[in-house]
Amino acid sequence: MNVLPWYDRIPRTRLYLKLPEILGGLVNLAAGQEGGYGQVEAFEHAFADMMAVDGAVAEPYARIALYHLVVALRLPPGSEIIMTPVTIHDIVNVLLIAGLKPVFVDIDPQTYQMDPQKLIAAITSKTRAVLVTHLFGLATDMDAIQAICRQRGLVLLEDGSHAFNAAWNGKKLGTFGDAGFFSLSSLKAVSTGYGGIVVAKDAQLLEGVRRQAEALPKVDKGHLLGILLRNLIVNLATHPNLFSWSTFPVIRWISDRSPETIRKLQTDNPNVLRLSDIPEKWLWRFCSIQADLGLHCLSRMREWDEKRRSNAHVLLDYLKTVAPERLPRLMQGSYNVFWRFPFRAPEGAEFRRFMAMRGVDLTTTLLPCCAGMPIFSDIARETPNAQQAVREVHFLPVHPTISQERIHQMARIVLEFLQQRG
Ligand SMILES: Cc1ncc(COP(=O)(O)O)c(C=O)c1O
């Protein structure tokens, strides 16, 4: 029986910001260094360089990045925007607040990306835009989606929050459309504690976004302090030296006795509301302390992508002949960064419990399928593949700090689960 050693359990994820960097942020905040936007410019330039585009604008959140984009695009009220249904509900909220009508189209059940045929079928005379979410850091055929949008005269927007540095035929995801935006929140591969960033082809569109971003009030120190402290706690709770003997035993105890509890704590969120206005607490100007954090992540992003990809390929090699139907289908021409490694386990809590007993903590996607959420019942759509994916997909940890030895061991544990199920 394979079990990870008691001193080296694997958490569902780790933060991409290192402990000294978060502490550095707290020190800078205490020293009052949140003002001054030189570092913000440096971060925007570094991000634009990484994406091979002319410019980027930092924003308080990805949802605000999207809001500023659709405001700057001046789409007529009531315009339909076709979108991927698996995303955070506030992405849908900002589109509704901007006066647009989100139209959900289903994903492909194996690639988890927008299905171009379903996109074509959803286009009506009111469609003005398409929003593609590059789920889990996997790339889809963006040439096909780009061609559809060009032929129909539709604006193409890309949510690359899971897909920093991922590419299709050598071109970065986020640069196929008129604009791309990214979340820089704490779990993302490029994290600034919280934050977002926009890239756009058209200099005028980018300027329209910049005007809105720069008009926001200066960051609230208490807000930033809260975010940095939360990052500190998560970093400590998942830190290799602490996780195995402090956090993990609690997770395993709960998984054993009440397997749905942890998932419910994360999904039954009372803050899931339909909004009619942008909340003020989302509207802070991106500051230099965040920019510093983002520059740290950018400096090691490629190296960490390669480590994560290598971990993902170990899992693929072990599992591809035994359970290909549970694995993502990778498209030829894609450079996938595997921000998460999706593995289908309809067994749900039984699978999570099995893995927890062997030393691996893991979770389902936790992202909702917005097409079926009660708060959006007026725009509900049948998207069975997306519904099934949010129920069945579990993330096998592939974080770059997981060693080769442990990833092989984890793959063997998954194999054991599959063998036991026959
Ligand atoms: C795909 C996707 N888009 C957007 C967001 C929202 O990011 P933010 O919290 O920066 O608005 C998230 C957050 O996790 C996400 O997963």
The ligand as an ORCA input file, in Angstrom:
! r2SCAN-3c Opt
* xyz 0 1
  C     -11.494     31.857    -14.135
  C     -11.543     32.985    -13.155
  N     -11.861     34.213    -13.613
  C     -11.940     35.252    -12.777
  C     -11.705     35.116    -11.429
  C     -11.910     36.311    -10.554
  O     -10.787     36.888    -10.105
  P     -10.839     38.169     -9.167
  O     -11.100     37.673     -7.778
  O      -9.474     38.773     -9.317
  O     -11.928     39.056     -9.649
  C     -11.352     33.871    -10.918
  C     -11.068     33.713     -9.492
  O     -10.713     32.705     -8.973
  C     -11.285     32.757    -11.794
  O     -10.997     31.520    -11.351
*
